[in-house]
Amino acid sequence: MARNAAASTAVGADVTAIELFFDPTCPYAWLTSRWATEVAHRIDLSIEWRFLSLAYLNEGSDLSDARRRSDAFGLGLLRIMAAVRQEHGNDAVGELYSAVGTRLHTQGASARLWAGEDTGSLVADSLAAAGLAVSFAGASEDPSRDASIRSETRVALARAGDDIGTPVITFDLDRPDASSFFGPVVNRVPRGDEAVELWEALSTVARLPGFSELKRSQRGELDFT
C-alpha cells in the first residue's frame, strides 16, 4: 500500500523491533498493545512481549481488595505466559495475550473480576483460542515463574523510571535506557493510517537525545471496540 511505502522512508521508521512490557489486566496496556499490533501488520515491525507485573509494582501500597484481586490474577496470567514462552516462544505469548485481553477488556470480564465474581473459564478458553494446551493453566499457581517476571519488571522500571505503570515500550533495542517510555496511553486504538502516523511520531521522538516526557490528562472514556 502507498501508506506503507511512505512509512518505510519516514524518520524513525528504521525501527524494526520493539519490546512491549505489559500486565494483561491493565486496560491501557491492552489498548496500546492493539495499536502496536496494528502497526506491526502495516509495516516491518516485530514485537517482543515482556512482563511488567502490577502485583510487584504495587507491593507495599495501600490497595483496595478489588485492586489486589486484579493484581494477583494478573500475576497468575503472567506465570502462565512465562511457561508458554519457555515452551513455545514469543509469538505464542502474543497470541495468548490477544485471547486473554479480548475476554478481559473487549468482552468485559475485568469488571466481573473487580467485582469479585467468578471469571469462569476465561483462562482455559483463552488458552484454547490461542491453540495452546489447557494444562498451561496450572502454571498460574507456580511461584517458580516469579523470578523471571520480577526481573523483567525491574528491567522496565530501570529503563523508564520508578513512577510509571504499564505499558512500557523500548523503541531502540541498541540503546534501551535512552529510548524506553511509559505509554503511549490511549483511550482507544488508533487504526490504519492513524496508527502508522502515531508510530512514526513516537519512534522518532523516542530516539531524540534528552527527551523524557510529554503528557496530558486523559481525554474521553475507554473504548475497547
Secondary structure, DSSP 8 states (H G I E B T S, - for coil): -HHHHHHHTSTTTT--EEEEEE-TT-HHHHHHHHHHHHHHHHTT-EEEEEE--HHHHTTTS---HHHHHHHHHHHHHHHHHHHHHHHH-HHHHHHHHHHHHIIIIIS-HHHHHHTT---TTHHHHHHHHTT--GGGGGGGG-GGGHHHHHHHHHHHHHHH-SS--S-EEES-TTSTTTSEEE----SS---HHHHHHHHHHHHHHTTSTT---------S-----
